[in-house]
Amino acid sequence: MKPLGDQNTHLWLVQKMAKATETDLVAAMERANLTNADWAEMVQDCRHCDWTAGCKRWLGRQEGAADQAPEPCRNKDRFEALKSALEGLEA
């Protein structure tokens, strides 16, 4: 089994991916049912990822907002769901 990645590294990767996809994690925690346990699970899933180097390269190339996280991202569906939930609250 692959060892887990560094917790702080992956914490920042999840935050940077949220920013790159314009997923407001603070608003999601306040208004869209993102719990502390959900947040911890997102970081933990990221720690299991084999695409860390690719993720860092992808994030480094982002100049503006991306419509969605790239396919290899283990949290891609979560970012999309949170973003949709927040957009639904604004409507």
PDB file of N, CA, C and O in Angstrom:
ATOM      1  N   MET A   1       0.835  -1.177   0.000  1.00  0.00           N
ATOM      2  CA  MET A   1       0.000   0.000   0.000  1.00  0.00           C
ATOM      3  C   MET A   1       0.885   1.247   0.000  1.00  0.00           C
ATOM      4  O   MET A   1       1.884   1.311   0.717  1.00  0.00           O
ATOM      5  N   LYS A   2       0.512   2.219  -0.800  1.00  0.00           N
ATOM      6  CA  LYS A   2       1.240   3.477  -0.887  1.00  0.00           C
ATOM      7  C   LYS A   2       1.094   4.265   0.420  1.00  0.00           C
ATOM      8  O   LYS A   2      -0.010   4.372   0.954  1.00  0.00           O
ATOM      9  N   PRO A   3       2.187   4.809   0.935  1.00  0.00           N
ATOM     10  CA  PRO A   3       2.071   5.626   2.151  1.00  0.00           C
ATOM     11  C   PRO A   3       1.299   6.912   1.853  1.00  0.00           C
ATOM     12  O   PRO A   3       1.331   7.429   0.737  1.00  0.00           O
ATOM     13  N   LEU A   4       0.615   7.406   2.861  1.00  0.00           N
ATOM     14  CA  LEU A   4      -0.132   8.653   2.704  1.00  0.00           C
ATOM     15  C   LEU A   4       0.817   9.821   2.498  1.00  0.00           C
ATOM     16  O   LEU A   4       1.926   9.844   3.033  1.00  0.00           O
ATOM     17  N   GLY A   5       0.364  10.789   1.715  1.00  0.00           N
ATOM     18  CA  GLY A   5       1.143  12.002   1.510  1.00  0.00           C
ATOM     19  C   GLY A   5       1.099  12.879   2.754  1.00  0.00           C
ATOM     20  O   GLY A   5       0.276  12.678   3.647  1.00  0.00           O
ATOM     21  N   ASP A   6       1.985  13.838   2.793  1.00  0.00           N
ATOM     22  CA  ASP A   6       2.080  14.773   3.906  1.00  0.00           C
ATOM     23  C   ASP A   6       0.763  15.531   4.094  1.00  0.00           C
ATOM     24  O   ASP A   6       0.217  16.088   3.142  1.00  0.00           O
ATOM     25  N   GLN A   7       0.268  15.545   5.311  1.00  0.00           N
ATOM     26  CA  GLN A   7      -1.027  16.161   5.595  1.00  0.00           C
ATOM     27  C   GLN A   7      -1.062  17.643   5.226  1.00  0.00           C
ATOM     28  O   GLN A   7      -2.022  18.091   4.598  1.00  0.00           O
ATOM     29  N   ASN A   8      -0.049  18.407   5.595  1.00  0.00           N
ATOM     30  CA  ASN A   8      -0.044  19.845   5.293  1.00  0.00           C
ATOM     31  C   ASN A   8       0.019  20.106   3.796  1.00  0.00           C
ATOM     32  O   ASN A   8      -0.646  21.013   3.297  1.00  0.00           O
ATOM     33  N   THR A   9       0.810  19.323   3.078  1.00  0.00           N
ATOM     34  CA  THR A   9       0.890  19.473   1.624  1.00  0.00           C
ATOM     35  C   THR A   9      -0.486  19.293   1.000  1.00  0.00           C
ATOM     36  O   THR A   9      -0.897  20.075   0.143  1.00  0.00           O
ATOM     37  N   HIS A  10      -1.187  18.266   1.430  1.00  0.00           N
ATOM     38  CA  HIS A  10      -2.482  17.967   0.825  1.00  0.00           C
ATOM     39  C   HIS A  10      -3.579  18.902   1.306  1.00  0.00           C
ATOM     40  O   HIS A  10      -4.539  19.153   0.577  1.00  0.00           O
ATOM     41  N   LEU A  11      -3.455  19.412   2.507  1.00  0.00           N
ATOM     42  CA  LEU A  11      -4.367  20.444   2.976  1.00  0.00           C
ATOM     43  C   LEU A  11      -4.300  21.641   2.035  1.00  0.00           C
ATOM     44  O   LEU A  11      -5.329  22.170   1.614  1.00  0.00           O
ATOM     45  N   TRP A  12      -3.081  22.060   1.709  1.00  0.00           N
ATOM     46  CA  TRP A  12      -2.910  23.209   0.814  1.00  0.00           C
ATOM     47  C   TRP A  12      -3.322  22.881  -0.618  1.00  0.00           C
ATOM     48  O   TRP A  12      -3.851  23.746  -1.317  1.00  0.00           O
ATOM     49  N   LEU A  13      -3.091  21.654  -1.065  1.00  0.00           N
ATOM     50  CA  LEU A  13      -3.530  21.280  -2.415  1.00  0.00           C
ATOM     51  C   LEU A  13      -5.049  21.350  -2.533  1.00  0.00           C
ATOM     52  O   LEU A  13      -5.573  21.837  -3.536  1.00  0.00           O
ATOM     53  N   VAL A  14      -5.753  20.871  -1.523  1.00  0.00           N
ATOM     54  CA  VAL A  14      -7.215  20.932  -1.561  1.00  0.00           C
ATOM     55  C   VAL A  14      -7.669  22.392  -1.559  1.00  0.00           C
ATOM     56  O   VAL A  14      -8.581  22.756  -2.302  1.00  0.00           O
ATOM     57  N   GLN A  15      -7.054  23.215  -0.745  1.00  0.00           N
ATOM     58  CA  GLN A  15      -7.435  24.628  -0.707  1.00  0.00           C
ATOM     59  C   GLN A  15      -7.135  25.316  -2.038  1.00  0.00           C
ATOM     60  O   GLN A  15      -7.940  26.112  -2.523  1.00  0.00           O
ATOM     61  N   LYS A  16      -5.988  25.011  -2.623  1.00  0.00           N
ATOM     62  CA  LYS A  16      -5.640  25.614  -3.915  1.00  0.00           C
ATOM     63  C   LYS A  16      -6.558  25.133  -5.023  1.00  0.00           C
ATOM     64  O   LYS A  16      -6.909  25.906  -5.915  1.00  0.00           O
ATOM     65  N   MET A  17      -6.957  23.858  -4.980  1.00  0.00           N
ATOM     66  CA  MET A  17      -7.876  23.333  -5.989  1.00  0.00           C
ATOM     67  C   MET A  17      -9.244  23.993  -5.830  1.00  0.00           C
ATOM     68  O   MET A  17      -9.904  24.302  -6.822  1.00  0.00           O
ATOM     69  N   ALA A  18      -9.665  24.206  -4.603  1.00  0.00           N
ATOM     70  CA  ALA A  18     -10.933  24.900  -4.366  1.00  0.00           C
ATOM     71  C   ALA A  18     -10.874  26.310  -4.948  1.00  0.00           C
ATOM     72  O   ALA A  18     -11.817  26.763  -5.598  1.00  0.00           O
ATOM     73  N   LYS A  19      -9.781  26.985  -4.714  1.00  0.00           N
ATOM     74  CA  LYS A  19      -9.632  28.341  -5.248  1.00  0.00           C
ATOM     75  C   LYS A  19      -9.607  28.325  -6.775  1.00  0.00           C
ATOM     76  O   LYS A  19     -10.243  29.161  -7.417  1.00  0.00           O
ATOM     77  N   ALA A  20      -8.874  27.374  -7.355  1.00  0.00           N
ATOM     78  CA  ALA A  20      -8.767  27.291  -8.820  1.00  0.00           C
ATOM     79  C   ALA A  20     -10.120  27.015  -9.466  1.00  0.00           C
ATOM     80  O   ALA A  20     -10.376  27.459 -10.585  1.00  0.00           O
ATOM     81  N   THR A  21     -10.988  26.284  -8.767  1.00  0.00           N
ATOM     82  CA  THR A  21     -12.299  25.947  -9.316  1.00  0.00           C
ATOM     83  C   THR A  21     -13.392  26.883  -8.798  1.00  0.00           C
ATOM     84  O   THR A  21     -14.577  26.661  -9.046  1.00  0.00           O
ATOM     85  N   GLU A  22     -12.986  27.924  -8.081  1.00  0.00           N
ATOM     86  CA  GLU A  22     -13.906  28.898  -7.498  1.00  0.00           C
ATOM     87  C   GLU A  22     -14.963  28.225  -6.618  1.00  0.00           C
ATOM     88  O   GLU A  22     -16.146  28.560  -6.672  1.00  0.00           O
ATOM     89  N   THR A  23     -14.508  27.278  -5.817  1.00  0.00           N
ATOM     90  CA  THR A  23     -15.360  26.614  -4.844  1.00  0.00           C
ATOM     91  C   THR A  23     -15.072  27.249  -3.490  1.00  0.00           C
ATOM     92  O   THR A  23     -14.000  27.045  -2.920  1.00  0.00           O
ATOM     93  N   ASP A  24     -16.010  28.005  -2.983  1.00  0.00           N
ATOM     94  CA  ASP A  24     -15.831  28.741  -1.734  1.00  0.00           C
ATOM     95  C   ASP A  24     -16.060  27.799  -0.550  1.00  0.00           C
ATOM     96  O   ASP A  24     -17.201  27.555  -0.156  1.00  0.00           O
ATOM     97  N   LEU A  25     -14.983  27.281   0.006  1.00  0.00           N
ATOM     98  CA  LEU A  25     -15.092  26.318   1.098  1.00  0.00           C
ATOM     99  C   LEU A  25     -15.666  26.931   2.369  1.00  0.00           C
ATOM    100  O   LEU A  25     -16.388  26.259   3.106  1.00  0.00           O
ATOM    101  N   VAL A  26     -15.359  28.183   2.630  1.00  0.00           N
ATOM    102  CA  VAL A  26     -15.903  28.838   3.829  1.00  0.00           C
ATOM    103  C   VAL A  26     -17.413  28.960   3.694  1.00  0.00           C
ATOM    104  O   VAL A  26     -18.149  28.629   4.624  1.00  0.00           O
ATOM    105  N   ALA A  27     -17.878  29.430   2.547  1.00  0.00           N
ATOM    106  CA  ALA A  27     -19.323  29.535   2.322  1.00  0.00           C
ATOM    107  C   ALA A  27     -19.971  28.157   2.361  1.00  0.00           C
ATOM    108  O   ALA A  27     -21.084  28.008   2.865  1.00  0.00           O
ATOM    109  N   ALA A  28     -19.281  27.147   1.830  1.00  0.00           N
ATOM    110  CA  ALA A  28     -19.818  25.793   1.841  1.00  0.00           C
ATOM    111  C   ALA A  28     -19.976  25.287   3.276  1.00  0.00           C
ATOM    112  O   ALA A  28     -20.942  24.590   3.587  1.00  0.00           O
ATOM    113  N   MET A  29     -19.037  25.634   4.141  1.00  0.00           N
ATOM    114  CA  MET A  29     -19.148  25.221   5.548  1.00  0.00           C
ATOM    115  C   MET A  29     -20.276  25.985   6.242  1.00  0.00           C
ATOM    116  O   MET A  29     -20.951  25.450   7.122  1.00  0.00           O
ATOM    117  N   GLU A  30     -20.470  27.228   5.842  1.00  0.00           N
ATOM    118  CA  GLU A  30     -21.501  28.048   6.485  1.00  0.00           C
ATOM    119  C   GLU A  30     -22.900  27.755   5.954  1.00  0.00           C
ATOM    120  O   GLU A  30     -23.874  27.794   6.706  1.00  0.00           O
ATOM    121  N   ARG A  31     -23.002  27.456   4.635  1.00  0.00           N
ATOM    122  CA  ARG A  31     -24.332  27.395   4.026  1.00  0.00           C
ATOM    123  C   ARG A  31     -24.650  26.131   3.237  1.00  0.00           C
ATOM    124  O   ARG A  31     -25.813  25.909   2.900  1.00  0.00           O
ATOM    125  N   ALA A  32     -23.679  25.310   2.937  1.00  0.00           N
ATOM    126  CA  ALA A  32     -23.948  24.188   2.027  1.00  0.00           C
ATOM    127  C   ALA A  32     -23.633  22.823   2.644  1.00  0.00           C
ATOM    128  O   ALA A  32     -23.345  21.867   1.924  1.00  0.00           O
ATOM    129  N   ASN A  33     -23.685  22.736   3.944  1.00  0.00           N
ATOM    130  CA  ASN A  33     -23.545  21.449   4.635  1.00  0.00           C
ATOM    131  C   ASN A  33     -22.190  20.772   4.478  1.00  0.00           C
ATOM    132  O   ASN A  33     -22.113  19.547   4.565  1.00  0.00           O
ATOM    133  N   LEU A  34     -21.131  21.520   4.254  1.00  0.00           N
ATOM    134  CA  LEU A  34     -19.788  20.942   4.309  1.00  0.00           C
ATOM    135  C   LEU A  34     -19.398  20.921   5.784  1.00  0.00           C
ATOM    136  O   LEU A  34     -19.214  21.968   6.405  1.00  0.00           O
ATOM    137  N   THR A  35     -19.278  19.726   6.329  1.00  0.00           N
ATOM    138  CA  THR A  35     -18.948  19.594   7.750  1.00  0.00           C
ATOM    139  C   THR A  35     -17.432  19.486   7.930  1.00  0.00           C
ATOM    140  O   THR A  35     -16.688  19.300   6.967  1.00  0.00           O
ATOM    141  N   ASN A  36     -17.004  19.604   9.161  1.00  0.00           N
ATOM    142  CA  ASN A  36     -15.587  19.397   9.461  1.00  0.00           C
ATOM    143  C   ASN A  36     -15.155  17.995   9.061  1.00  0.00           C
ATOM    144  O   ASN A  36     -14.047  17.804   8.560  1.00  0.00           O
ATOM    145  N   ALA A  37     -16.022  17.017   9.280  1.00  0.00           N
ATOM    146  CA  ALA A  37     -15.705  15.634   8.903  1.00  0.00           C
ATOM    147  C   ALA A  37     -15.567  15.507   7.378  1.00  0.00           C
ATOM    148  O   ALA A  37     -14.681  14.805   6.890  1.00  0.00           O
ATOM    149  N   ASP A  38     -16.450  16.192   6.627  1.00  0.00           N
ATOM    150  CA  ASP A  38     -16.354  16.182   5.159  1.00  0.00           C
ATOM    151  C   ASP A  38     -15.030  16.789   4.710  1.00  0.00           C
ATOM    152  O   ASP A  38     -14.356  16.256   3.829  1.00  0.00           O
ATOM    153  N   TRP A  39     -14.669  17.906   5.325  1.00  0.00           N
ATOM    154  CA  TRP A  39     -13.424  18.596   4.979  1.00  0.00           C
ATOM    155  C   TRP A  39     -12.228  17.688   5.263  1.00  0.00           C
ATOM    156  O   TRP A  39     -11.323  17.571   4.438  1.00  0.00           O
ATOM    157  N   ALA A  40     -12.229  17.052   6.426  1.00  0.00           N
ATOM    158  CA  ALA A  40     -11.140  16.141   6.778  1.00  0.00           C
ATOM    159  C   ALA A  40     -11.071  14.976   5.798  1.00  0.00           C
ATOM    160  O   ALA A  40      -9.981  14.523   5.447  1.00  0.00           O
ATOM    161  N   GLU A  41     -12.216  14.494   5.359  1.00  0.00           N
ATOM    162  CA  GLU A  41     -12.250  13.400   4.395  1.00  0.00           C
ATOM    163  C   GLU A  41     -11.687  13.836   3.036  1.00  0.00           C
ATOM    164  O   GLU A  41     -11.018  13.054   2.361  1.00  0.00           O
ATOM    165  N   MET A  42     -11.955  15.068   2.642  1.00  0.00           N
ATOM    166  CA  MET A  42     -11.401  15.579   1.384  1.00  0.00           C
ATOM    167  C   MET A  42      -9.870  15.612   1.445  1.00  0.00           C
ATOM    168  O   MET A  42      -9.193  15.204   0.502  1.00  0.00           O
ATOM    169  N   VAL A  43      -9.344  16.094   2.550  1.00  0.00           N
ATOM    170  CA  VAL A  43      -7.886  16.144   2.712  1.00  0.00           C
ATOM    171  C   VAL A  43      -7.315  14.730   2.752  1.00  0.00           C
ATOM    172  O   VAL A  43      -6.283  14.457   2.139  1.00  0.00           O
ATOM    173  N   GLN A  44      -7.978  13.839   3.468  1.00  0.00           N
ATOM    174  CA  GLN A  44      -7.509  12.461   3.564  1.00  0.00           C
ATOM    175  C   GLN A  44      -7.526  11.784   2.191  1.00  0.00           C
ATOM    176  O   GLN A  44      -6.580  11.081   1.838  1.00  0.00           O
ATOM    177  N   ASP A  45      -8.585  11.989   1.420  1.00  0.00           N
ATOM    178  CA  ASP A  45      -8.637  11.421   0.067  1.00  0.00           C
ATOM    179  C   ASP A  45      -7.502  11.962  -0.786  1.00  0.00           C
ATOM    180  O   ASP A  45      -6.884  11.222  -1.552  1.00  0.00           O
ATOM    181  N   CYS A  46      -7.233  13.237  -0.654  1.00  0.00           N
ATOM    182  CA  CYS A  46      -6.127  13.849  -1.394  1.00  0.00           C
ATOM    183  C   CYS A  46      -4.805  13.194  -1.004  1.00  0.00           C
ATOM    184  O   CYS A  46      -3.942  12.980  -1.855  1.00  0.00           O
ATOM    185  N   ARG A  47      -4.648  12.881   0.254  1.00  0.00           N
ATOM    186  CA  ARG A  47      -3.411  12.241   0.726  1.00  0.00           C
ATOM    187  C   ARG A  47      -3.196  10.869   0.104  1.00  0.00           C
ATOM    188  O   ARG A  47      -2.059  10.410  -0.005  1.00  0.00           O
ATOM    189  N   HIS A  48      -4.269  10.214  -0.303  1.00  0.00           N
ATOM    190  CA  HIS A  48      -4.194   8.896  -0.936  1.00  0.00           C
ATOM    191  C   HIS A  48      -3.889   8.986  -2.435  1.00  0.00           C
ATOM    192  O   HIS A  48      -3.633   7.965  -3.073  1.00  0.00           O
ATOM    193  N   CYS A  49      -3.912  10.171  -2.990  1.00  0.00           N
ATOM    194  CA  CYS A  49      -3.822  10.350  -4.437  1.00  0.00           C
ATOM    195  C   CYS A  49      -2.420  10.067  -4.983  1.00  0.00           C
ATOM    196  O   CYS A  49      -1.412  10.404  -4.362  1.00  0.00           O
ATOM    197  N   ASP A  50      -2.386   9.443  -6.153  1.00  0.00           N
ATOM    198  CA  ASP A  50      -1.121   9.179  -6.851  1.00  0.00           C
ATOM    199  C   ASP A  50      -0.762  10.298  -7.826  1.00  0.00           C
ATOM    200  O   ASP A  50       0.286  10.238  -8.470  1.00  0.00           O
ATOM    201  N   TRP A  51      -1.610  11.315  -7.945  1.00  0.00           N
ATOM    202  CA  TRP A  51      -1.438  12.361  -8.950  1.00  0.00           C
ATOM    203  C   TRP A  51      -0.912  13.669  -8.347  1.00  0.00           C
ATOM    204  O   TRP A  51      -1.110  14.735  -8.930  1.00  0.00           O
ATOM    205  N   THR A  52      -0.258  13.604  -7.213  1.00  0.00           N
ATOM    206  CA  THR A  52       0.184  14.813  -6.509  1.00  0.00           C
ATOM    207  C   THR A  52       1.083  15.689  -7.369  1.00  0.00           C
ATOM    208  O   THR A  52       0.874  16.901  -7.432  1.00  0.00           O
ATOM    209  N   ALA A  53       2.070  15.113  -8.028  1.00  0.00           N
ATOM    210  CA  ALA A  53       2.973  15.915  -8.861  1.00  0.00           C
ATOM    211  C   ALA A  53       2.200  16.554 -10.010  1.00  0.00           C
ATOM    212  O   ALA A  53       2.421  17.722 -10.329  1.00  0.00           O
ATOM    213  N   GLY A  54       1.301  15.802 -10.633  1.00  0.00           N
ATOM    214  CA  GLY A  54       0.479  16.346 -11.712  1.00  0.00           C
ATOM    215  C   GLY A  54      -0.436  17.446 -11.218  1.00  0.00           C
ATOM    216  O   GLY A  54      -0.645  18.446 -11.905  1.00  0.00           O
ATOM    217  N   CYS A  55      -0.977  17.266 -10.036  1.00  0.00           N
ATOM    218  CA  CYS A  55      -1.842  18.277  -9.428  1.00  0.00           C
ATOM    219  C   CYS A  55      -1.077  19.582  -9.219  1.00  0.00           C
ATOM    220  O   CYS A  55      -1.565  20.661  -9.555  1.00  0.00           O
ATOM    221  N   LYS A  56       0.102  19.472  -8.674  1.00  0.00           N
ATOM    222  CA  LYS A  56       0.917  20.671  -8.447  1.00  0.00           C
ATOM    223  C   LYS A  56       1.220  21.381  -9.759  1.00  0.00           C
ATOM    224  O   LYS A  56       1.177  22.609  -9.828  1.00  0.00           O
ATOM    225  N   ARG A  57       1.531  20.604 -10.811  1.00  0.00           N
ATOM    226  CA  ARG A  57       1.792  21.218 -12.128  1.00  0.00           C
ATOM    227  C   ARG A  57       0.531  21.884 -12.667  1.00  0.00           C
ATOM    228  O   ARG A  57       0.584  23.010 -13.162  1.00  0.00           O
ATOM    229  N   TRP A  58      -0.601  21.193 -12.572  1.00  0.00           N
ATOM    230  CA  TRP A  58      -1.862  21.733 -13.069  1.00  0.00           C
ATOM    231  C   TRP A  58      -2.211  23.027 -12.343  1.00  0.00           C
ATOM    232  O   TRP A  58      -2.579  24.016 -12.976  1.00  0.00           O
ATOM    233  N   LEU A  59      -2.096  23.021 -11.026  1.00  0.00           N
ATOM    234  CA  LEU A  59      -2.393  24.223 -10.247  1.00  0.00           C
ATOM    235  C   LEU A  59      -1.430  25.356 -10.585  1.00  0.00           C
ATOM    236  O   LEU A  59      -1.824  26.522 -10.606  1.00  0.00           O
ATOM    237  N   GLY A  60      -0.182  25.020 -10.845  1.00  0.00           N
ATOM    238  CA  GLY A  60       0.814  26.033 -11.192  1.00  0.00           C
ATOM    239  C   GLY A  60       0.555  26.691 -12.531  1.00  0.00           C
ATOM    240  O   GLY A  60       1.001  27.814 -12.768  1.00  0.00           O
ATOM    241  N   ARG A  61      -0.165  26.003 -13.412  1.00  0.00           N
ATOM    242  CA  ARG A  61      -0.476  26.550 -14.744  1.00  0.00           C
ATOM    243  C   ARG A  61      -1.774  27.343 -14.779  1.00  0.00           C
ATOM    244  O   ARG A  61      -2.059  28.009 -15.775  1.00  0.00           O
ATOM    245  N   GLN A  62      -2.563  27.285 -13.719  1.00  0.00           N
ATOM    246  CA  GLN A  62      -3.858  27.965 -13.718  1.00  0.00           C
ATOM    247  C   GLN A  62      -3.661  29.471 -13.558  1.00  0.00           C
ATOM    248  O   GLN A  62      -3.111  29.949 -12.566  1.00  0.00           O
ATOM    249  N   GLU A  63      -4.124  30.192 -14.559  1.00  0.00           N
ATOM    250  CA  GLU A  63      -4.046  31.653 -14.494  1.00  0.00           C
ATOM    251  C   GLU A  63      -5.377  32.253 -14.078  1.00  0.00           C
ATOM    252  O   GLU A  63      -5.414  33.269 -13.384  1.00  0.00           O
ATOM    253  N   GLY A  64      -6.449  31.639 -14.492  1.00  0.00           N
ATOM    254  CA  GLY A  64      -7.784  32.081 -14.109  1.00  0.00           C
ATOM    255  C   GLY A  64      -8.516  30.912 -13.499  1.00  0.00           C
ATOM    256  O   GLY A  64      -7.921  29.887 -13.167  1.00  0.00           O
ATOM    257  N   ALA A  65      -9.803  31.078 -13.356  1.00  0.00           N
ATOM    258  CA  ALA A  65     -10.609  30.014 -12.764  1.00  0.00           C
ATOM    259  C   ALA A  65     -10.835  28.895 -13.769  1.00  0.00           C
ATOM    260  O   ALA A  65     -11.007  29.142 -14.963  1.00  0.00           O
ATOM    261  N   ALA A  66     -10.832  27.695 -13.285  1.00  0.00           N
ATOM    262  CA  ALA A  66     -11.142  26.520 -14.093  1.00  0.00           C
ATOM    263  C   ALA A  66     -12.606  26.167 -13.849  1.00  0.00           C
ATOM    264  O   ALA A  66     -13.119  26.361 -12.747  1.00  0.00           O
ATOM    265  N   ASP A  67     -13.271  25.653 -14.868  1.00  0.00           N
ATOM    266  CA  ASP A  67     -14.670  25.255 -14.707  1.00  0.00           C
ATOM    267  C   ASP A  67     -14.816  24.128 -13.698  1.00  0.00           C
ATOM    268  O   ASP A  67     -15.794  24.067 -12.952  1.00  0.00           O
ATOM    269  N   GLN A  68     -13.836  23.241 -13.686  1.00  0.00           N
ATOM    270  CA  GLN A  68     -13.885  22.101 -12.777  1.00  0.00           C
ATOM    271  C   GLN A  68     -12.485  21.574 -12.531  1.00  0.00           C
ATOM    272  O   GLN A  68     -11.544  21.904 -13.254  1.00  0.00           O
ATOM    273  N   ALA A  69     -12.361  20.761 -11.515  1.00  0.00           N
ATOM    274  CA  ALA A  69     -11.083  20.114 -11.227  1.00  0.00           C
ATOM    275  C   ALA A  69     -10.789  19.099 -12.328  1.00  0.00           C
ATOM    276  O   ALA A  69     -11.717  18.583 -12.952  1.00  0.00           O
ATOM    277  N   PRO A  70      -9.527  18.808 -12.574  1.00  0.00           N
ATOM    278  CA  PRO A  70      -9.193  17.824 -13.613  1.00  0.00           C
ATOM    279  C   PRO A  70      -9.643  16.415 -13.216  1.00  0.00           C
ATOM    280  O   PRO A  70      -9.822  16.117 -12.035  1.00  0.00           O
ATOM    281  N   GLU A  71      -9.817  15.573 -14.205  1.00  0.00           N
ATOM    282  CA  GLU A  71     -10.301  14.203 -13.992  1.00  0.00           C
ATOM    283  C   GLU A  71      -9.535  13.424 -12.927  1.00  0.00           C
ATOM    284  O   GLU A  71     -10.169  12.728 -12.134  1.00  0.00           O
ATOM    285  N   PRO A  72      -8.201  13.502 -12.866  1.00  0.00           N
ATOM    286  CA  PRO A  72      -7.491  12.693 -11.869  1.00  0.00           C
ATOM    287  C   PRO A  72      -7.740  13.108 -10.412  1.00  0.00           C
ATOM    288  O   PRO A  72      -7.403  12.362  -9.493  1.00  0.00           O
ATOM    289  N   CYS A  73      -8.322  14.284 -10.199  1.00  0.00           N
ATOM    290  CA  CYS A  73      -8.533  14.776  -8.828  1.00  0.00           C
ATOM    291  C   CYS A  73      -9.550  13.898  -8.109  1.00  0.00           C
ATOM    292  O   CYS A  73     -10.671  13.708  -8.581  1.00  0.00           O
ATOM    293  N   ARG A  74      -9.146  13.371  -6.971  1.00  0.00           N
ATOM    294  CA  ARG A  74     -10.029  12.494  -6.184  1.00  0.00           C
ATOM    295  C   ARG A  74     -11.206  13.252  -5.582  1.00  0.00           C
ATOM    296  O   ARG A  74     -12.187  12.633  -5.171  1.00  0.00           O
ATOM    297  N   ASN A  75     -11.128  14.583  -5.522  1.00  0.00           N
ATOM    298  CA  ASN A  75     -12.202  15.401  -4.966  1.00  0.00           C
ATOM    299  C   ASN A  75     -13.001  16.139  -6.037  1.00  0.00           C
ATOM    300  O   ASN A  75     -13.812  17.008  -5.718  1.00  0.00           O
ATOM    301  N   LYS A  76     -12.780  15.802  -7.278  1.00  0.00           N
ATOM    302  CA  LYS A  76     -13.446  16.493  -8.392  1.00  0.00           C
ATOM    303  C   LYS A  76     -14.961  16.552  -8.187  1.00  0.00           C
ATOM    304  O   LYS A  76     -15.559  17.624  -8.282  1.00  0.00           O
ATOM    305  N   ASP A  77     -15.571  15.420  -7.911  1.00  0.00           N
ATOM    306  CA  ASP A  77     -17.026  15.377  -7.740  1.00  0.00           C
ATOM    307  C   ASP A  77     -17.474  16.195  -6.529  1.00  0.00           C
ATOM    308  O   ASP A  77     -18.529  16.829  -6.560  1.00  0.00           O
ATOM    309  N   ARG A  78     -16.686  16.181  -5.484  1.00  0.00           N
ATOM    310  CA  ARG A  78     -17.044  16.968  -4.290  1.00  0.00           C
ATOM    311  C   ARG A  78     -17.002  18.461  -4.589  1.00  0.00           C
ATOM    312  O   ARG A  78     -17.899  19.202  -4.187  1.00  0.00           O
ATOM    313  N   PHE A  79     -15.961  18.904  -5.295  1.00  0.00           N
ATOM    314  CA  PHE A  79     -15.892  20.323  -5.650  1.00  0.00           C
ATOM    315  C   PHE A  79     -17.100  20.716  -6.499  1.00  0.00           C
ATOM    316  O   PHE A  79     -17.704  21.765  -6.273  1.00  0.00           O
ATOM    317  N   GLU A  80     -17.448  19.888  -7.460  1.00  0.00           N
ATOM    318  CA  GLU A  80     -18.597  20.186  -8.325  1.00  0.00           C
ATOM    319  C   GLU A  80     -19.891  20.232  -7.521  1.00  0.00           C
ATOM    320  O   GLU A  80     -20.720  21.117  -7.730  1.00  0.00           O
ATOM    321  N   ALA A  81     -20.068  19.285  -6.605  1.00  0.00           N
ATOM    322  CA  ALA A  81     -21.289  19.244  -5.794  1.00  0.00           C
ATOM    323  C   ALA A  81     -21.384  20.471  -4.880  1.00  0.00           C
ATOM    324  O   ALA A  81     -22.453  21.067  -4.746  1.00  0.00           O
ATOM    325  N   LEU A  82     -20.284  20.838  -4.263  1.00  0.00           N
ATOM    326  CA  LEU A  82     -20.294  22.024  -3.381  1.00  0.00           C
ATOM    327  C   LEU A  82     -20.571  23.289  -4.176  1.00  0.00           C
ATOM    328  O   LEU A  82     -21.365  24.132  -3.759  1.00  0.00           O
ATOM    329  N   LYS A  83     -19.922  23.417  -5.310  1.00  0.00           N
ATOM    330  CA  LYS A  83     -20.121  24.597  -6.146  1.00  0.00           C
ATOM    331  C   LYS A  83     -21.583  24.678  -6.607  1.00  0.00           C
ATOM    332  O   LYS A  83     -22.180  25.754  -6.584  1.00  0.00           O
ATOM    333  N   SER A  84     -22.149  23.564  -7.019  1.00  0.00           N
ATOM    334  CA  SER A  84     -23.557  23.531  -7.443  1.00  0.00           C
ATOM    335  C   SER A  84     -24.487  23.872  -6.281  1.00  0.00           C
ATOM    336  O   SER A  84     -25.453  24.616  -6.454  1.00  0.00           O
ATOM    337  N   ALA A  85     -24.201  23.336  -5.111  1.00  0.00           N
ATOM    338  CA  ALA A  85     -25.033  23.620  -3.934  1.00  0.00           C
ATOM    339  C   ALA A  85     -25.012  25.110  -3.607  1.00  0.00           C
ATOM    340  O   ALA A  85     -26.048  25.699  -3.298  1.00  0.00           O
ATOM    341  N   LEU A  86     -23.847  25.704  -3.675  1.00  0.00           N
ATOM    342  CA  LEU A  86     -23.744  27.138  -3.384  1.00  0.00           C
ATOM    343  C   LEU A  86     -24.456  27.963  -4.450  1.00  0.00           C
ATOM    344  O   LEU A  86     -25.123  28.946  -4.127  1.00  0.00           O
ATOM    345  N   GLU A  87     -24.322  27.577  -5.708  1.00  0.00           N
ATOM    346  CA  GLU A  87     -25.018  28.301  -6.776  1.00  0.00           C
ATOM    347  C   GLU A  87     -26.522  28.173  -6.617  1.00  0.00           C
ATOM    348  O   GLU A  87     -27.261  29.118  -6.892  1.00  0.00           O
ATOM    349  N   GLY A  88     -26.979  27.007  -6.172  1.00  0.00           N
ATOM    350  CA  GLY A  88     -28.406  26.809  -5.937  1.00  0.00           C
ATOM    351  C   GLY A  88     -28.949  27.692  -4.821  1.00  0.00           C
ATOM    352  O   GLY A  88     -30.104  28.116  -4.864  1.00  0.00           O
ATOM    353  N   LEU A  89     -28.120  27.966  -3.831  1.00  0.00           N
ATOM    354  CA  LEU A  89     -28.535  28.836  -2.724  1.00  0.00           C
ATOM    355  C   LEU A  89     -28.623  30.294  -3.155  1.00  0.00           C
ATOM    356  O   LEU A  89     -29.388  31.070  -2.583  1.00  0.00           O
ATOM    357  N   GLU A  90     -27.839  30.665  -4.166  1.00  0.00           N
ATOM    358  CA  GLU A  90     -27.835  32.055  -4.637  1.00  0.00           C
ATOM    359  C   GLU A  90     -29.014  32.335  -5.549  1.00  0.00           C
ATOM    360  O   GLU A  90     -29.404  33.490  -5.719  1.00  0.00           O
ATOM    361  N   ALA A  91     -29.576  31.310  -6.129  1.00  0.00           N
ATOM    362  CA  ALA A  91     -30.683  31.491  -7.095  1.00  0.00           C
ATOM    363  C   ALA A  91     -31.977  31.864  -6.417  1.00  0.00           C
ATOM    364  O   ALA A  91     -32.993  32.049  -7.087  1.00  0.00           O
TER     365      ALA A  91
END
